[in-house]
Structure formats: C-alpha cells, structure tokens
Amino acid sequence: MTFEAPKTKEFAAVLNHLSVDRNALVVTDDYNETAVLSSRNIPGVTVLTAPEVNVLDVVAHDKLILTKEAAAKLEEVLG
C-alpha cells in the first residue's frame, strides 16, 4: 500500500474499493508515513506496523486489512 503523496481521498478510495465502510485496522510491514498521514482524517481507521499490532487493536476494529508483507511479518513475530 503505497501512495506518492499523503492524500486522504486516495486512501478513502482504496478502502471503498475493499468495501470498508467503518472501523478498520490497516497493518503495514514497515512504517509508512504517507499511509499514516493519508488515513488520519478518516474516522475509525488506524494504521500500524506489524510489530506494533496487539490483540486489543485487532478486536477493537471491525475490519482488518493486511499487506502481503505485513502478513508475512506477523507470521514471523507470532509464529
């Protein structure tokens, strides 16, 4: 999930394409400042890196969105 510039409209379009219309947790493999800045004006959306995620974060959100790289990193950390 990469963006050239921090644009809330583009981030919202990605969420809309994924049918995410409410409380969502987006997990990336590494810190992605553009994603963080793009999502900060969307209510209910949180962007974290894989090492930052904990069980409370997951259960507090209705939707969980992982990048492929984040899923691999989570598997490394948890498995």
C-alpha positions, -999 to 999 in steps of 0.1 A, spaced: 0 0 0 20 29 -13 10 64 -21 31 91 -39 17 118 -16 -4 119 15 -40 121 1 -69 112 22 -91 110 -9 -69 83 -24 -67 63 9 -105 65 12 -108 53 -24 -87 22 -16 -109 15 15 -140 20 -6 -127 -5 -32 -122 -30 -4 -158 -24 8 -145 -10 41 -171 15 53 -164 16 91 -139 9 118 -107 -6 102 -72 -15 112 -47 -13 84 -14 -32 90 18 -25 70 51 -42 73 72 -11 79 63 25 90 46 42 60 43 79 68 23 85 36 -4 59 47 -5 73 82 -9 109 70 -35 98 44 -56 79 69 -55 103 99 -86 122 87 -107 91 82 -127 84 114 -123 48 127 -92 40 106 -59 31 123 -26 24 105 0 3 124 31 -17 115 31 -54 121 54 -53 152 30 -27 168 -2 -48 165 -16 -65 195 -48 -84 202 -66 -54 216 -60 -35 183 -75 -63 163 -106 -69 184 -112 -31 187 -117 -28 149 -145 -43 127 -122 -49 97 -85 -59 94 -65 -51 63 -30 -65 59 -5 -60 32 12 -93 20 44 -82 36 27 -74 69 11 -108 70 45 -125 65 60 -103 92 31 -111 116 36 -148 110 73 -143 118 66 -124 150 37 -146 162 47 -180 149 
